[in-house]
Amino acid sequence: MPTPTRPARRSWLEATGQLWKLHLFFALMGAAVVLTVPILGFPGLAVVLPVSPAAICLLQMACFAGAMLWLAGSMICERCQGSFAWYFVTHGDLGSWLVRLRAAAECPRCGDEPDLR
């Protein structure tokens, strides 16, 4: 708990300046979801669009795959060179990886705490 003498610890992503990478992941996932609308939400809209529904599906899959590759490869611990984000995706409860990723104050692989450097 933060007190006047002990400030709150920042998350590992904030302390290392890598929080923007998580935001880009969200943007890529959002783009993939938006691409779902013409196909699933409004089937008549697919007729109006100048590209085929198959092309939209391929673009949507590319956004999802790109987002996951970005997540796996972009957030790297400087100390152990391990993929910080991918560790949370592949270890522990699948439903809470994002919460654990955002809240972590240290690297789960090597224990690096950027706030204490």
C-alpha positions in Angstrom: 0.0 0.0 0.0 1.4 3.4 -1.0 2.3 5.7 1.9 3.9 9.2 1.9 7.3 7.6 2.5 6.8 4.6 0.2 5.5 5.4 -3.3 3.4 2.8 -5.2 5.5 0.4 -7.4 5.0 0.8 -11.1 4.3 -2.2 -13.2 7.2 -3.8 -15.1 5.7 -2.5 -18.4 5.6 1.1 -17.1 9.0 0.9 -15.5 10.7 -0.3 -18.7 8.8 2.0 -21.0 7.1 -1.0 -22.8 3.5 -0.2 -22.0 2.9 1.2 -25.5 3.6 -2.3 -26.9 0.6 -3.6 -25.0 -1.5 -0.7 -26.4 -0.4 -1.6 -29.9 -1.5 -5.2 -29.3 -4.9 -3.9 -28.2 -5.1 -1.8 -31.4 -4.3 -4.8 -33.6 -6.9 -7.0 -31.8 -9.4 -4.2 -32.1 -8.8 -4.0 -35.9 -9.4 -7.7 -36.1 -12.7 -7.4 -34.3 -13.8 -4.5 -36.5 -13.1 -6.6 -39.5 -15.5 -9.2 -38.1 -18.5 -6.8 -38.4 -18.9 -6.8 -42.2 -18.8 -10.6 -42.2 -20.8 -11.6 -39.2 -22.7 -8.6 -38.0 -24.0 -7.2 -41.3 -24.0 -9.7 -44.1 -25.5 -7.2 -46.6 -22.5 -4.9 -46.0 -20.2 -7.4 -47.6 -22.0 -6.9 -50.9 -21.4 -3.2 -50.7 -17.7 -3.5 -49.9 -15.3 -3.5 -52.9 -13.4 -6.6 -51.6 -14.6 -10.1 -51.2 -15.6 -11.6 -47.8 -12.7 -14.1 -48.2 -10.2 -11.2 -48.4 -11.7 -9.6 -45.3 -11.4 -13.0 -43.5 -7.7 -13.2 -44.5 -7.1 -9.7 -43.4 -8.8 -10.4 -40.1 -6.7 -13.6 -39.5 -3.6 -11.6 -40.4 -4.5 -9.0 -37.7 -5.1 -11.7 -35.1 -1.9 -13.5 -35.9 0.1 -10.3 -36.1 -1.2 -9.2 -32.7 -0.2 -12.5 -31.1 3.2 -12.5 -32.8 3.7 -8.9 -31.7 2.7 -9.8 -28.1 5.1 -12.8 -28.1 8.1 -11.0 -29.6 8.0 -7.3 -28.6 8.1 -7.2 -24.8 11.6 -8.6 -24.0 13.3 -8.5 -20.6 16.7 -6.7 -20.9 18.2 -8.9 -18.2 17.3 -12.4 -19.3 16.2 -11.7 -22.9 13.0 -13.7 -22.3 9.6 -12.8 -23.7 7.9 -11.1 -20.8 4.3 -11.2 -22.2 4.5 -14.7 -23.7 5.4 -16.1 -20.3 2.1 -14.9 -18.9 0.1 -16.2 -21.9 1.7 -19.7 -21.6 1.9 -20.1 -17.8 -0.9 -20.0 -15.3 -4.6 -19.4 -15.7 -5.6 -18.6 -19.3 -8.4 -16.2 -18.1 -6.1 -14.0 -16.1 -3.0 -13.6 -18.2 -3.7 -10.0 -19.2 -4.4 -8.9 -15.6 -1.2 -10.6 -14.4 0.8 -9.1 -17.4 -0.4 -5.6 -16.7 0.1 -5.8 -12.9 3.5 -7.6 -12.7 6.3 -5.6 -11.1 9.1 -7.9 -12.0 10.1 -10.3 -14.7 8.6 -13.8 -13.9 11.6 -15.5 -15.5 14.5 -13.8 -13.8 13.0 -11.5 -11.1 14.3 -8.3 -12.7 12.7 -5.3 -11.0 13.3 -2.1 -13.1 12.2 0.2 -10.3 14.9 -1.1 -8.0 17.8 -0.6 -10.5 
